[in-house]
Amino acid sequence: MADVVQYKLERMLPELDDLERRGLFSKFEIGEIVKQRRKFEYRLKRHSPLKSDFIAYIDYEKQLDALRLLRKRALMKEDGHAKSKKSVSDFSGVARIVEIYRLATNRFKGDIELWFQYLEFCRERRNGRMKKALVDAIRMHPTVPGLWIYAASWEFDQNLNVAAARALMQRGFRACPSSEDLWIEYLRMELTYLNKLKARKVALGEDVGTLTNDQKNAKEKQWRDENKELFMSLDDEIKDDKASNPQDAEQKDKVDLFKEHGFSIFQTVYNSAIEAIPSSFSLRTRFLEILDATDLAHSEDMQKQILDDLKKDFCKEPTYWDWLARLEMFGLKNVEKVSEGMISDRVREAIQVYEEGLKVVPSATMFELYVKFLTDAIPCGNGDGKSSDNSSNHVGDPIAQLLMVYEKAESMGCITEALACQHVSFLLQLGKQVEAKTLVEKFCTGKFSEAVHLWALRLSIEMMCTENGFSSNKAALLSFFELLRNVLMKVSISKAENLWLMALKVFSSHKQIFDKLIDTAVALLAKDGGSDGGFSLSSAIVNYVLQKDGLRSAREMYRRFIALPHPGLSIYKNCIELELSIVSTGDEGSLANARSLYDAMLTTYDQDANLWRDYYSMEVKFGTLEKAAAVEWRARKTLNKGFPLLSTV
């Protein structure tokens, strides 16, 4: 390895001599460069070099080459020369970076990000290695559409070779037949090439305009056509327009061959793409966006054809109706703000689309998309946040319409737990706490009797609405607790984490009910066992009792949990932390309790080396050396380790 590194460093001598001779680096700086390169070369020659080693070497060489270029320009400015003759040092830096990239990609062939960094460097430096790098990248990853697109883009933009770019895209279609991006970029490339040809005709005076659809000019023309009465009548000049400018009239009457050809290309690519990927909804919407951004012949007919195809093939998909409604609301490109006068009309049209979609696809997903749209439309549709009381005007009022949608989802049996939570939360936002309370009670005693999120919402509403009466009415409180306990007994502890925490907070001031809640937790933990990681109900109860009743009650509580068949690792760790936090105050009983907890924990988790290390660290810090040595001996005997396990702690 040392011989190879030395050989590579010796091959750098001509470059280093040239840098010193031209005054770009001093002798000391060149010595530092050699040291850094030797360090990087040794890293690359070890048995398993890391990707970070290659990246660090490349970054160093890039910075070094950038510094060389800056100093070269400064010297040229001092000498008053605009150009200088290139030497070996002008090429060696880039060549070395390319070689490091080559070694890195050979080592990490599957790293797509690294390949793209290599290609981007070759494109920026124009060192003549781009084609070789592209061939290697495509050979290793023929099924990555981005590489085919990158290669075609380079041929099209840099080499100006349209035939080669088209051939690469065609090969990409065969290698990646299900790639949407390939079809979209191929269409963009063909239309861009056609637009360049048209621009050349315009520059020669043989044509006018471009294939790009100027949205601003189109909107201005539409506004002028709709407001003709605001302008003076110039009938005489309009009649004499063709007579005075025969060439312009002839240009307007002549069929634009480029637009016709562009339409033919668009139609051909669209039909081929749909045949290749018939189940892709997003592909067709992207074709619509391109059609809207370009000025092609028969574009309206083509747009109607795409919309008809979408309705025929995806009318059973909720995403189609959601997309169509948003199309009615915002258009293909939401580039301008909607005026206030148009908001209600557009919302009304979008709502009609959703209503039609519900007749075709009466599903929970459809209702969720409908609700999301109305929720987004409320700030712009009705800024004061108040719904109208007139039921006949619901279509123009997003808030009233949203309430109707929630009720419709429930009546059609498409209500989900998420929609139910959103319905209750929306009523709370409107300030209708009584209605929200009635609704959540209906859900919790009916279809969603085991829905944890709804019960948590109900519990929070009970805390809000009945802060005074709830505490005084013990019968109602006890009845509510019985319902809640039935839910807690049916749902796993990990799913009902928030519900348990809220229940502990609500019933903490009622000792009788709080004791029943603890009994419920003990029964569940005895049945399912404690947690070894994540949320631990027993730990949460112990911490809550510690804050509420003090240390003695907390100890009684955690001893009750530890006596269960499988208390879990979390409760042991939590109790040990609790006892150790008191040891510093001089309480010797806490240290004894911590030792007992460690001994009990290690009877179950005796193969966990980290627990033995923690036990040993505790004895070193708070106990005696004899106790620490005893723990180390037990750990060695249990783990069967023949090397120092704990002495380095």
VEXDREN-2710 file (C-alpha; in Angstrom, 1 decimal):
% VEXDREN-2710
k/r/px/py/pz
1/MET/0.0/0.0/0.0
2/ALA/2.8/2.4/0.8
3/ASP/4.5/1.7/-2.5
4/VAL/1.3/2.6/-4.4
5/VAL/0.8/5.8/-2.5
6/GLN/4.4/6.8/-3.0
7/TYR/4.1/6.1/-6.7
8/LYS/1.1/8.3/-7.0
9/LEU/2.7/11.1/-5.1
10/GLU/5.8/10.9/-7.4
11/ARG/3.6/11.3/-10.4
12/MET/2.4/14.6/-9.0
13/LEU/5.9/16.1/-9.3
14/PRO/5.5/17.9/-12.7
15/GLU/2.3/19.5/-11.5
16/LEU/3.9/20.6/-8.2
17/ASP/7.0/22.0/-9.9
18/ASP/4.8/23.9/-12.3
19/LEU/2.8/25.5/-9.4
20/GLU/6.0/26.6/-7.7
21/ARG/7.7/27.8/-10.9
22/ARG/4.7/30.0/-11.8
23/GLY/4.5/31.4/-8.3
24/LEU/1.0/30.2/-7.5
25/PHE/2.1/28.3/-4.3
26/SER/5.1/28.6/-2.1
27/LYS/7.4/25.7/-1.2
28/PHE/5.9/25.4/2.3
29/GLU/2.3/25.4/0.8
30/ILE/3.3/22.6/-1.7
31/GLY/4.7/20.6/1.2
32/GLU/1.3/20.9/3.0
33/ILE/-0.5/19.9/-0.2
34/VAL/1.7/16.7/-0.4
35/LYS/0.9/15.9/3.3
36/GLN/-2.8/16.3/2.7
37/ARG/-2.8/14.2/-0.5
38/ARG/-0.7/11.5/1.2
39/LYS/-3.3/11.3/4.0
40/PHE/-6.2/11.1/1.6
41/GLU/-4.4/8.5/-0.6
42/TYR/-3.8/6.3/2.5
43/ARG/-7.5/6.5/3.3
44/LEU/-8.5/5.4/-0.1
45/LYS/-6.1/2.4/-0.1
46/ARG/-7.2/0.9/3.2
47/HIS/-9.2/-2.3/3.1
48/SER/-12.7/-0.7/3.2
49/PRO/-12.7/3.0/2.3
50/LEU/-15.8/5.0/3.1
51/LYS/-17.7/7.2/0.8
52/SER/-16.9/10.1/3.0
53/ASP/-13.2/9.5/2.4
54/PHE/-13.7/10.0/-1.4
55/ILE/-16.0/13.0/-0.9
56/ALA/-13.5/14.7/1.5
57/TYR/-10.7/14.2/-1.0
58/ILE/-12.8/15.6/-3.9
59/ASP/-13.8/18.6/-1.8
60/TYR/-10.2/19.3/-0.9
61/GLU/-9.1/19.1/-4.6
62/LYS/-12.0/21.4/-5.7
63/GLN/-11.0/24.0/-3.1
64/LEU/-7.4/23.7/-4.1
65/ASP/-8.1/24.1/-7.8
66/ALA/-10.4/27.1/-7.0
67/LEU/-7.5/28.8/-5.0
68/ARG/-5.1/28.1/-7.9
69/LEU/-7.4/29.7/-10.4
70/LEU/-7.9/32.8/-8.2
71/ARG/-4.1/33.3/-7.7
72/LYS/-3.6/32.8/-11.4
73/ARG/-6.0/35.5/-12.3
74/ALA/-4.4/37.8/-9.7
75/LEU/-1.0/37.3/-11.3
76/MET/-2.4/37.9/-14.8
77/LYS/-4.0/41.1/-13.6
78/GLU/-0.7/42.3/-12.1
79/ASP/1.2/41.5/-15.2
80/GLY/-1.4/43.1/-17.4
81/HIS/-2.0/40.0/-19.5
82/ALA/-5.5/39.1/-20.6
83/LYS/-4.5/35.5/-21.3
84/SER/-1.7/33.2/-20.4
85/LYS/-0.3/30.0/-21.8
86/LYS/-1.8/26.9/-20.2
87/SER/0.5/24.4/-18.5
88/VAL/0.3/21.0/-16.8
89/SER/-1.1/22.5/-13.6
90/ASP/-4.1/23.8/-15.4
91/PHE/-5.3/20.3/-16.3
92/SER/-4.0/18.1/-13.6
93/GLY/-6.4/19.2/-10.8
94/VAL/-9.5/18.5/-12.8
95/ALA/-8.0/15.2/-14.1
96/ARG/-7.3/14.1/-10.5
97/ILE/-10.9/14.9/-9.4
98/VAL/-12.3/13.0/-12.3
99/GLU/-10.1/10.0/-11.4
100/ILE/-11.3/10.1/-7.7
101/TYR/-14.9/10.2/-8.9
102/ARG/-14.2/7.2/-11.1
103/LEU/-12.7/5.3/-8.2
104/ALA/-15.6/6.3/-6.0
105/THR/-18.3/5.2/-8.5
106/ASN/-16.5/1.9/-9.0
107/ARG/-16.4/1.3/-5.2
108/PHE/-20.1/2.5/-4.7
109/LYS/-21.7/1.5/-7.9
110/GLY/-25.2/1.7/-6.5
111/ASP/-25.0/5.2/-5.2
112/ILE/-27.1/7.3/-7.6
113/GLU/-26.4/10.6/-5.8
114/LEU/-22.6/10.0/-6.3
115/TRP/-23.1/9.3/-10.0
116/PHE/-25.0/12.5/-10.5
117/GLN/-22.3/14.5/-8.6
118/TYR/-19.8/13.0/-11.0
119/LEU/-21.9/13.9/-14.1
120/GLU/-22.5/17.4/-12.8
121/PHE/-18.8/18.0/-12.3
122/CYS/-18.0/16.8/-15.8
123/ARG/-20.7/19.0/-17.3
124/GLU/-19.5/22.1/-15.4
125/ARG/-15.8/21.6/-16.3
126/ARG/-16.3/20.5/-19.9
127/ASN/-13.3/18.2/-19.6
128/GLY/-14.3/15.8/-22.4
129/ARG/-15.2/13.0/-20.0
130/MET/-18.9/13.5/-20.0
131/LYS/-19.8/10.9/-22.6
132/LYS/-17.7/8.2/-20.9
133/ALA/-19.3/9.1/-17.5
134/LEU/-22.8/8.9/-19.0
135/VAL/-22.1/5.6/-20.6
136/ASP/-20.8/4.1/-17.3
137/ALA/-23.7/5.5/-15.3
138/ILE/-26.4/4.2/-17.7
139/ARG/-24.7/0.8/-17.9
140/MET/-24.8/0.5/-14.2
141/HIS/-28.3/1.9/-13.7
142/PRO/-30.3/1.4/-16.9
143/THR/-33.6/1.5/-15.0
144/VAL/-33.1/4.9/-13.5
145/PRO/-35.2/7.4/-15.7
146/GLY/-33.3/10.4/-14.3
147/LEU/-30.1/9.2/-16.0
148/TRP/-31.7/8.9/-19.4
149/ILE/-33.3/12.4/-19.0
150/TYR/-29.9/13.8/-17.9
151/ALA/-28.1/12.3/-20.9
152/ALA/-30.7/13.5/-23.4
153/SER/-30.7/17.0/-21.8
154/TRP/-26.9/17.2/-22.2
155/GLU/-27.1/16.1/-25.8
156/PHE/-29.9/18.6/-26.5
157/ASP/-28.6/21.6/-24.6
158/GLN/-24.8/21.2/-24.7
159/ASN/-24.0/19.2/-27.8
160/LEU/-27.0/20.6/-29.8
161/ASN/-27.6/17.1/-31.1
162/VAL/-31.3/16.6/-31.3
163/ALA/-31.0/13.2/-33.0
164/ALA/-28.8/11.8/-30.2
165/ALA/-31.1/13.2/-27.5
166/ARG/-34.1/11.6/-29.2
167/ALA/-32.3/8.3/-29.6
168/LEU/-31.4/8.3/-25.9
169/MET/-35.0/9.0/-24.9
170/GLN/-36.2/6.2/-27.1
171/ARG/-33.8/3.8/-25.4
172/GLY/-35.0/5.1/-22.1
173/PHE/-38.6/4.1/-23.0
174/ARG/-37.5/0.5/-23.6
175/ALA/-35.5/0.4/-20.3
176/CYS/-38.1/2.2/-18.2
177/PRO/-41.5/1.5/-19.8
178/SER/-43.5/2.7/-16.8
179/SER/-41.7/6.1/-16.2
180/GLU/-44.0/9.1/-16.4
181/ASP/-41.0/11.6/-16.2
182/LEU/-39.5/10.1/-19.4
183/TRP/-42.7/10.8/-21.4
184/ILE/-43.2/14.3/-20.0
185/GLU/-39.6/15.3/-20.6
186/TYR/-39.6/13.8/-24.1
187/LEU/-42.7/15.9/-25.0
188/ARG/-41.0/19.0/-23.5
189/MET/-37.9/18.3/-25.6
190/GLU/-39.8/18.0/-28.8
191/LEU/-41.9/21.1/-28.2
192/THR/-38.8/23.1/-27.2
193/TYR/-37.0/22.0/-30.4
194/LEU/-40.0/23.0/-32.5
195/ASN/-40.1/26.3/-30.7
196/LYS/-36.4/26.9/-31.5
197/LEU/-37.1/26.3/-35.2
198/LYS/-40.0/28.7/-35.1
199/ALA/-37.8/31.3/-33.3
200/ARG/-35.2/31.0/-36.1
201/LYS/-38.0/31.6/-38.7
202/VAL/-39.1/34.6/-36.7
203/ALA/-35.5/35.9/-36.6
204/LEU/-35.3/35.6/-40.4
205/GLY/-38.5/37.5/-40.8
206/GLU/-40.4/34.5/-42.2
207/ASP/-42.8/34.0/-39.3
208/VAL/-44.1/35.6/-36.1
209/GLY/-44.9/34.6/-32.6
210/THR/-43.8/31.6/-30.5
211/LEU/-45.3/28.3/-29.3
212/THR/-45.3/29.6/-25.7
213/ASN/-48.7/30.5/-24.4
214/ASP/-48.5/33.9/-22.8
215/GLN/-51.1/33.8/-20.0
216/LYS/-50.9/37.6/-19.4
217/ASN/-51.6/38.6/-23.0
218/ALA/-54.3/36.0/-23.3
219/LYS/-56.1/37.3/-20.3
220/GLU/-55.7/40.9/-21.5
221/LYS/-57.1/40.0/-24.9
222/GLN/-60.1/38.2/-23.2
223/TRP/-60.8/41.2/-21.0
224/ARG/-60.7/43.6/-24.0
225/ASP/-63.1/41.4/-25.9
226/GLU/-65.5/41.3/-23.0
227/ASN/-65.3/45.1/-22.5
228/LYS/-65.5/46.4/-26.1
229/GLU/-68.0/49.1/-25.1
230/LEU/-65.3/50.8/-23.0
231/PHE/-63.3/51.6/-26.2
232/MET/-64.0/53.9/-29.1
233/SER/-65.3/52.4/-32.3
234/LEU/-62.8/52.3/-35.1
235/ASP/-64.9/50.5/-37.7
236/ASP/-63.4/52.4/-40.6
237/GLU/-59.9/51.5/-39.6
238/ILE/-60.8/47.8/-39.0
239/LYS/-62.4/47.6/-42.4
240/ASP/-59.3/49.1/-44.1
241/ASP/-56.8/47.0/-42.1
242/LYS/-56.3/44.3/-44.7
243/ALA/-56.2/46.8/-47.6
244/SER/-53.5/48.9/-45.9
245/ASN/-51.4/45.9/-44.6
246/PRO/-51.9/43.0/-47.1
247/GLN/-48.8/41.2/-45.7
248/ASP/-50.1/41.1/-42.1
249/ALA/-53.5/40.0/-43.3
250/GLU/-52.0/37.2/-45.3
251/GLN/-49.9/36.2/-42.3
252/LYS/-53.0/36.0/-40.1
253/ASP/-55.0/34.0/-42.7
254/LYS/-52.1/31.5/-43.3
255/VAL/-52.2/28.3/-41.3
256/ASP/-49.4/28.2/-38.8
257/LEU/-47.5/25.0/-39.8
258/PHE/-45.5/25.0/-36.6
259/LYS/-48.6/25.0/-34.4
260/GLU/-50.1/22.2/-36.5
261/HIS/-46.9/20.2/-36.3
262/GLY/-46.7/20.8/-32.5
263/PHE/-50.3/19.6/-32.1
264/SER/-49.4/16.4/-34.1
265/ILE/-46.4/15.8/-31.9
266/PHE/-48.4/16.3/-28.7
267/GLN/-51.2/14.0/-29.9
268/THR/-48.7/11.3/-30.9
269/VAL/-46.8/11.4/-27.6
270/TYR/-50.0/11.5/-25.6
271/ASN/-51.5/8.5/-27.2
272/SER/-48.3/6.5/-26.9
273/ALA/-47.9/7.4/-23.2
274/ILE/-51.4/6.5/-22.4
275/GLU/-50.9/3.2/-24.2
276/ALA/-47.7/2.5/-22.2
277/ILE/-49.1/3.6/-18.8
278/PRO/-52.9/3.4/-19.0
279/SER/-53.4/3.5/-15.2
280/SER/-51.5/6.7/-14.4
281/PHE/-53.8/9.6/-13.5
282/SER/-51.0/12.1/-12.8
283/LEU/-49.4/11.5/-16.2
284/ARG/-52.6/12.8/-18.0
285/THR/-52.8/15.8/-15.7
286/ARG/-49.2/16.7/-16.5
287/PHE/-50.0/16.5/-20.2
288/LEU/-52.9/19.0/-19.5
289/GLU/-50.5/21.4/-17.8
290/ILE/-48.1/21.3/-20.8
291/LEU/-51.0/21.8/-23.2
292/ASP/-52.1/24.8/-21.2
293/ALA/-48.6/26.3/-21.2
294/THR/-48.2/26.0/-25.0
295/ASP/-49.9/27.6/-27.9
296/LEU/-50.8/24.8/-30.3
297/ALA/-53.4/24.3/-32.9
298/HIS/-56.7/22.6/-31.8
299/SER/-55.5/22.9/-28.2
300/GLU/-59.1/23.2/-27.0
301/ASP/-60.2/20.0/-28.7
302/MET/-57.2/18.2/-27.3
303/GLN/-57.9/19.5/-23.8
304/LYS/-61.5/18.2/-24.2
305/GLN/-60.2/14.9/-25.3
306/ILE/-57.9/14.5/-22.3
307/LEU/-60.7/15.5/-19.9
308/ASP/-63.0/13.0/-21.5
309/ASP/-60.4/10.3/-21.3
310/LEU/-59.9/11.1/-17.6
311/LYS/-63.6/10.9/-16.9
312/LYS/-63.9/7.6/-18.8
313/ASP/-61.0/5.9/-17.1
314/PHE/-60.9/7.4/-13.6
315/CYS/-64.6/8.3/-12.8
316/LYS/-64.5/5.6/-10.1
317/GLU/-61.5/7.2/-8.4
318/PRO/-62.1/9.8/-5.7
319/THR/-58.8/11.6/-6.6
320/TYR/-60.2/12.3/-10.0
321/TRP/-63.2/14.2/-8.7
322/ASP/-61.1/16.0/-6.2
323/TRP/-58.7/17.1/-9.0
324/LEU/-61.7/18.1/-11.2
325/ALA/-63.2/20.2/-8.4
326/ARG/-59.9/22.0/-7.8
327/LEU/-59.6/22.5/-11.5
328/GLU/-62.9/24.3/-11.5
329/MET/-61.8/26.4/-8.5
330/PHE/-58.3/27.4/-9.5
331/GLY/-57.6/26.3/-13.1
332/LEU/-54.6/24.3/-14.2
333/LYS/-52.2/26.9/-12.8
334/ASN/-53.1/28.8/-9.7
335/VAL/-50.8/31.8/-10.6
336/GLU/-53.1/34.7/-9.8
337/LYS/-55.3/35.4/-6.8
338/VAL/-59.0/34.9/-7.2
339/SER/-61.0/38.1/-6.9
340/GLU/-63.7/38.2/-4.1
341/GLY/-66.5/38.4/-6.6
342/MET/-65.5/35.2/-8.2
343/ILE/-64.9/33.2/-5.1
344/SER/-68.5/32.2/-4.4
345/ASP/-69.2/31.2/-8.0
346/ARG/-66.0/29.1/-8.2
347/VAL/-66.8/27.4/-4.8
348/ARG/-70.3/26.7/-6.0
349/GLU/-69.0/25.0/-9.2
350/ALA/-66.5/23.0/-7.3
351/ILE/-69.1/21.8/-4.8
352/GLN/-71.3/20.7/-7.7
353/VAL/-68.4/18.6/-8.9
354/TYR/-68.0/17.0/-5.5
355/GLU/-71.8/16.3/-5.3
356/GLU/-71.7/14.6/-8.7
357/GLY/-68.6/12.6/-7.5
358/LEU/-70.5/11.4/-4.4
359/LYS/-73.2/10.0/-6.6
360/VAL/-70.7/8.0/-8.5
361/VAL/-68.2/7.1/-5.7
362/PRO/-70.0/7.2/-2.3
363/SER/-67.0/6.4/-0.2
364/ALA/-65.2/7.6/2.9
365/THR/-62.2/8.7/0.9
366/MET/-64.5/10.9/-1.3
367/PHE/-65.9/12.5/1.8
368/GLU/-62.5/13.1/3.3
369/LEU/-61.3/14.9/0.1
370/TYR/-64.6/16.9/0.0
371/VAL/-64.1/18.0/3.6
372/LYS/-60.5/19.0/3.0
373/PHE/-61.5/21.1/0.1
374/LEU/-64.2/22.9/2.0
375/THR/-61.9/23.4/5.0
376/ASP/-59.3/25.1/2.7
377/ALA/-62.1/27.2/1.1
378/ILE/-63.5/28.6/4.3
379/PRO/-60.9/31.4/4.9
380/CYS/-61.4/32.7/1.3
381/GLY/-65.1/31.8/1.0
382/ASN/-66.3/33.2/4.3
383/GLY/-63.7/35.2/6.2
384/ASP/-65.8/35.9/9.3
385/GLY/-66.1/32.2/10.2
386/LYS/-70.0/32.4/10.5
387/SER/-72.4/30.3/8.5
388/SER/-75.6/31.6/7.1
389/ASP/-78.9/30.4/8.6
390/ASN/-80.6/30.2/5.3
391/SER/-80.5/26.5/4.2
392/SER/-81.1/27.4/0.6
393/ASN/-77.9/29.3/0.4
394/HIS/-75.7/26.4/1.7
395/VAL/-73.9/26.0/-1.7
396/GLY/-72.5/29.5/-1.5
397/ASP/-71.5/29.1/2.2
398/PRO/-68.6/26.7/2.7
399/ILE/-69.2/26.5/6.5
400/ALA/-72.8/25.5/6.2
401/GLN/-72.0/23.2/3.3
402/LEU/-69.3/21.6/5.4
403/LEU/-71.7/20.8/8.2
404/MET/-74.1/19.3/5.6
405/VAL/-71.3/17.1/4.3
406/TYR/-70.5/15.8/7.7
407/GLU/-74.2/14.9/8.3
408/LYS/-74.4/13.4/4.8
409/ALA/-71.4/11.2/5.4
410/GLU/-73.0/9.9/8.7
411/SER/-76.3/9.2/7.0
412/MET/-74.7/7.3/4.1
413/GLY/-72.6/5.2/6.5
414/CYS/-69.3/6.6/5.2
415/ILE/-68.2/8.3/8.4
416/THR/-64.8/7.3/9.7
417/GLU/-63.1/8.0/13.0
418/ALA/-61.0/10.8/11.4
419/LEU/-64.1/12.4/9.9
420/ALA/-66.0/12.1/13.2
421/CYS/-63.1/13.8/15.1
422/GLN/-63.0/16.6/12.4
423/HIS/-66.7/17.1/12.7
424/VAL/-66.6/17.5/16.5
425/SER/-63.5/19.7/16.3
426/PHE/-65.2/21.9/13.7
427/LEU/-68.2/22.4/15.9
428/LEU/-65.9/23.5/18.7
429/GLN/-64.2/26.0/16.4
430/LEU/-67.6/27.5/15.7
431/GLY/-68.3/27.8/19.4
432/LYS/-71.0/25.2/19.5
433/GLN/-69.8/23.3/22.5
434/VAL/-73.2/21.8/23.4
435/GLU/-73.7/20.4/20.0
436/ALA/-70.2/19.1/19.9
437/LYS/-70.7/17.4/23.3
438/THR/-73.9/15.8/22.1
439/LEU/-72.3/14.6/18.9
440/VAL/-69.2/13.1/20.5
441/GLU/-71.4/11.3/23.1
442/LYS/-73.4/9.8/20.2
443/PHE/-70.2/8.6/18.4
444/CYS/-68.7/7.2/21.6
445/THR/-71.8/5.2/22.5
446/GLY/-72.5/4.0/19.0
447/LYS/-70.3/3.1/16.0
448/PHE/-67.0/4.4/17.5
449/SER/-67.3/3.0/21.0
450/GLU/-63.6/1.9/20.9
451/ALA/-62.2/4.9/19.1
452/VAL/-59.5/6.3/21.3
453/HIS/-59.2/9.7/19.7
454/LEU/-62.9/10.3/20.0
455/TRP/-62.9/9.4/23.6
456/ALA/-59.9/11.7/24.2
457/LEU/-61.9/14.4/22.5
458/ARG/-64.9/13.7/24.6
459/LEU/-62.9/13.8/27.7
460/SER/-61.4/17.2/26.8
461/ILE/-64.9/18.5/26.0
462/GLU/-66.2/17.3/29.4
463/MET/-63.3/19.2/31.0
464/MET/-64.2/22.3/29.1
465/CYS/-68.0/22.3/29.4
466/THR/-68.5/21.0/32.9
467/GLU/-65.7/22.4/35.0
468/ASN/-68.1/23.3/37.8
469/GLY/-71.0/20.8/37.5
470/PHE/-68.9/17.8/36.7
471/SER/-67.1/17.7/40.0
472/SER/-70.2/18.2/42.0
473/ASN/-72.2/15.5/40.2
474/LYS/-70.5/12.3/41.5
475/ALA/-73.1/10.0/39.9
476/ALA/-72.5/11.5/36.5
477/LEU/-68.8/11.3/37.0
478/LEU/-68.9/7.7/38.1
479/SER/-71.1/6.8/35.1
480/PHE/-68.7/8.5/32.7
481/PHE/-65.8/6.7/34.3
482/GLU/-67.5/3.3/33.8
483/LEU/-67.9/4.0/30.1
484/LEU/-64.3/5.2/29.9
485/ARG/-63.0/2.1/31.7
486/ASN/-64.8/-0.2/29.3
487/VAL/-62.9/1.5/26.4
488/LEU/-59.6/1.3/28.2
489/MET/-60.0/-2.4/28.9
490/LYS/-60.6/-3.1/25.2
491/VAL/-57.9/-1.0/23.7
492/SER/-54.2/-1.7/24.1
493/ILE/-52.2/0.6/26.3
494/SER/-49.8/1.8/23.5
495/LYS/-52.8/3.1/21.4
496/ALA/-54.5/4.8/24.4
497/GLU/-51.5/6.7/25.7
498/ASN/-53.1/10.2/25.5
499/LEU/-56.4/8.8/26.9
500/TRP/-54.7/7.4/30.0
501/LEU/-52.8/10.6/30.6
502/MET/-55.9/12.7/30.3
503/ALA/-57.8/10.3/32.6
504/LEU/-55.1/10.5/35.3
505/LYS/-55.4/14.3/35.1
506/VAL/-59.2/14.4/35.2
507/PHE/-59.8/11.9/38.0
508/SER/-56.8/12.8/40.2
509/SER/-58.9/14.9/42.6
510/HIS/-61.4/12.0/43.1
511/LYS/-59.7/9.4/45.2
512/GLN/-62.3/6.7/44.9
513/ILE/-62.4/6.9/41.1
514/PHE/-58.6/7.4/40.9
515/ASP/-58.1/4.1/42.8
516/LYS/-60.4/2.3/40.4
517/LEU/-58.4/3.7/37.5
518/ILE/-55.2/2.4/39.1
519/ASP/-56.9/-1.0/39.6
520/THR/-57.8/-1.0/35.9
521/ALA/-54.2/-0.2/34.9
522/VAL/-52.9/-3.0/37.2
523/ALA/-55.3/-5.5/35.6
524/LEU/-54.2/-4.5/32.1
525/LEU/-50.5/-4.7/33.0
526/ALA/-51.0/-8.0/34.6
527/LYS/-52.6/-9.3/31.5
528/ASP/-50.4/-7.7/28.8
529/GLY/-47.2/-7.0/30.7
530/GLY/-45.3/-3.8/30.9
531/SER/-43.3/-1.9/28.3
532/ASP/-39.6/-2.4/27.6
533/GLY/-39.5/0.8/25.5
534/GLY/-41.6/3.8/24.5
535/PHE/-44.7/4.7/26.6
536/SER/-44.9/3.1/30.0
537/LEU/-48.2/3.4/31.8
538/SER/-46.8/2.2/35.1
539/SER/-44.0/4.8/35.0
540/ALA/-46.5/7.6/34.2
541/ILE/-48.7/6.6/37.1
542/VAL/-45.7/6.5/39.5
543/ASN/-44.5/9.9/38.3
544/TYR/-48.0/11.3/38.7
545/VAL/-48.4/9.9/42.2
546/LEU/-45.0/11.3/43.2
547/GLN/-46.0/14.8/42.2
548/LYS/-49.4/14.4/43.8
549/ASP/-48.8/12.5/47.1
550/GLY/-45.1/12.4/47.6
551/LEU/-42.3/9.9/47.7
552/ARG/-43.8/7.3/50.1
553/SER/-46.9/6.9/48.0
554/ALA/-44.8/6.6/44.8
555/ARG/-42.7/3.8/46.4
556/GLU/-45.8/1.9/47.4
557/MET/-47.1/2.3/43.9
558/TYR/-44.0/1.2/42.0
559/ARG/-43.6/-1.8/44.3
560/ARG/-47.2/-2.8/43.4
561/PHE/-46.3/-2.7/39.7
562/ILE/-43.0/-4.5/40.1
563/ALA/-44.8/-7.3/41.8
564/LEU/-46.6/-8.1/38.6
565/PRO/-45.5/-11.1/36.4
566/HIS/-43.8/-9.0/33.7
567/PRO/-43.5/-5.3/34.8
568/GLY/-41.3/-4.3/31.9
569/LEU/-37.9/-2.6/31.7
570/SER/-39.2/0.9/31.6
571/ILE/-40.6/0.9/35.1
572/TYR/-37.4/-0.5/36.5
573/LYS/-35.3/2.3/34.9
574/ASN/-37.8/4.9/36.0
575/CYS/-37.8/3.8/39.6
576/ILE/-34.0/3.6/39.7
577/GLU/-33.8/7.1/38.4
578/LEU/-36.2/8.2/41.1
579/GLU/-34.2/6.6/43.9
580/LEU/-30.9/7.9/42.6
581/SER/-32.2/11.4/42.4
582/ILE/-32.7/11.2/46.2
583/VAL/-29.4/9.5/47.0
584/SER/-27.6/12.9/46.7
585/THR/-29.6/14.2/49.6
586/GLY/-28.0/11.6/51.9
587/ASP/-30.9/9.1/52.1
588/GLU/-29.1/5.7/52.5
589/GLY/-32.4/3.9/52.0
590/SER/-32.7/5.1/48.4
591/LEU/-29.4/3.5/47.5
592/ALA/-30.5/0.2/49.0
593/ASN/-33.8/0.5/47.1
594/ALA/-31.8/1.2/43.9
595/ARG/-29.7/-1.9/44.5
596/SER/-32.8/-4.0/45.0
597/LEU/-34.3/-2.7/41.8
598/TYR/-31.1/-3.5/39.9
599/ASP/-31.0/-7.0/41.3
600/ALA/-34.7/-7.6/40.4
601/MET/-34.3/-6.2/37.0
602/LEU/-31.2/-8.3/36.2
603/THR/-32.9/-11.5/37.1
604/THR/-35.0/-11.0/33.9
605/TYR/-32.6/-9.0/31.8
606/ASP/-29.3/-10.6/32.8
607/GLN/-27.9/-10.7/29.3
608/ASP/-28.1/-6.9/28.8
609/ALA/-24.5/-5.7/29.2
610/ASN/-25.6/-2.0/29.3
611/LEU/-27.6/-2.7/32.5
612/TRP/-24.6/-4.3/34.2
613/ARG/-22.5/-1.2/33.2
614/ASP/-25.2/1.1/34.7
615/TYR/-25.2/-1.0/37.9
616/TYR/-21.4/-0.9/38.1
617/SER/-21.4/2.9/37.4
618/MET/-23.9/3.5/40.2
619/GLU/-21.7/1.6/42.7
620/VAL/-18.6/3.5/41.6
621/LYS/-20.4/6.8/42.0
622/PHE/-22.6/6.3/45.1
623/GLY/-21.5/2.9/46.6
624/THR/-18.3/1.3/47.6
625/LEU/-15.4/-0.3/45.7
626/GLU/-16.2/-3.7/47.2
627/LYS/-19.8/-3.5/45.9
628/ALA/-18.5/-2.4/42.5
629/ALA/-16.1/-5.3/42.3
630/ALA/-18.8/-7.7/43.2
631/VAL/-21.1/-6.3/40.4
632/GLU/-18.2/-6.7/38.0
633/TRP/-17.5/-10.3/39.0
634/ARG/-21.2/-11.1/38.6
635/ALA/-21.3/-9.5/35.2
636/ARG/-18.3/-11.4/34.0
637/LYS/-19.7/-14.7/35.2
638/THR/-23.2/-14.1/33.7
639/LEU/-22.1/-12.7/30.4
640/ASN/-19.1/-15.1/30.0
641/LYS/-16.9/-12.3/28.8
642/GLY/-13.1/-12.9/28.9
643/PHE/-12.2/-9.3/28.3
644/PRO/-12.5/-6.2/30.6
645/LEU/-16.1/-5.3/30.4
646/LEU/-16.6/-2.8/33.2
647/SER/-13.3/-1.5/34.3
648/THR/-13.2/1.1/31.5
649/VAL/-16.4/2.7/32.7
END
